[in-house]
Amino acid sequence: MNYVKSILLILVSMMILLPLGAAESPDGSGVDFNIRFFDRRIYYVEGDPIYIQLTITNNSPLTYRFKLADERAFSLDFDARTTSNRSLEPADTLIRKRTQYQQIFFREIAVESGESFSFVEDLRHYINVNHPGSLVISARLYPELYRPGMAKTAAVNGGGSPVILGGALESKRLSLNVRPAAVTGPDGIPLEMDIATNAQLVRERFAPDQVVEYTITARQKSQWEKFFLYLDLESMMLAHDSALQRKWLTESEEGRRRMVEQYRQELRNTVTDGTISVIPTSFEIERTQYNNFEGSVSVLQKFKSTYFTELKRYTYFLRQKDNIWSIVDYSVVNLGTE
């Protein structure tokens, strides 16, 4: 008899515990949906992608499940409005994706209590950002996938909690400032902007050693817009590559601009040993020589690793044009360690 009672007690316990373990949050209650800039920068009417990071956080005691389409246009929407509450038009690519006949493939995401799930999307894939000015954007997640007419039912939410509209989650608002098309310099590359002050950077009449100090300091602070300000990318790119020089001669003006921009990206992405993009722990200007047209600046730079500090002597070669000194080339000599 005791054995039968034990079995019955176990069965009753399982009946109580199973619903708790399988319980889910079907309407998104207690689920936060937030957005932020993935890599905040200065944005232009025509320019780089505007990457937005979207995060679903489950603050409820239940499991939250939703469908995430491989083609995100069927899971996600953005709303962008001007300060006068004028709504921006959806991107042409978004309209085409939603109007053509196709199968929608998706996977089911389960976010357990206390966990978060994030992914990144380009706002330009959803909104036609074609006018400068201040915008307020919000995102909308469709847990059961997008259906025509759903987007019309949502409203912008200013709070931190999502608005539940037909099961959809509405994020809080995010401010976005879009500047007019960037002004290009003589080389066809857009002039840089100071992210801290939101003002256009202007080359000043610095002496050669000041130019080098400004450039190295900017790299130490990861201020790319200032790092590139005094670099003559065309001269640096062609200085030691005869094959590239021949290619340059055969390219059109547009092709040359693409080559310079590609070199710029390589400097940003390749920070290997010996390149100008490597960040020194400290530096000391040793010697400066120049005349009215060209000059050189020798700099002792230290690079600290785990067990020792590397010493390198960088020599920067500069050229003056219109009373502005620019770095046109550089060389590196290894001096050992300390």
Secondary structure, DSSP 4 states (H G I P E B T S, - for coil): -HHHHHHHHHHHHHHHHHHHHH-B-TT-TTEEEEEEESS---EESSSS--EEEEEEEE-SSSBEEEEEESSGGGTEEEEEEETT-PBPPBPHHHHHHHHS-----EEEEEE-TT-EEEEEEEGGGTB---S-EEEEEEEEE-TT---TTSGGG-----SSSPEEETTEEEPPPEEEEEEPPPPB-TTSSBPPEETTTTEE-------HHHHHHHHHHHHHTT-HHHHTTTB-HHHHHHSS-HHHHHHHHHS-HHHHHHHHHHHHHHHHH---TTSTTSPPSEEEEEEEEE-SSEEEEEEEEEEE-SS-EEEEEEEEEEEEETTEEEEEEEEEEEEEE-
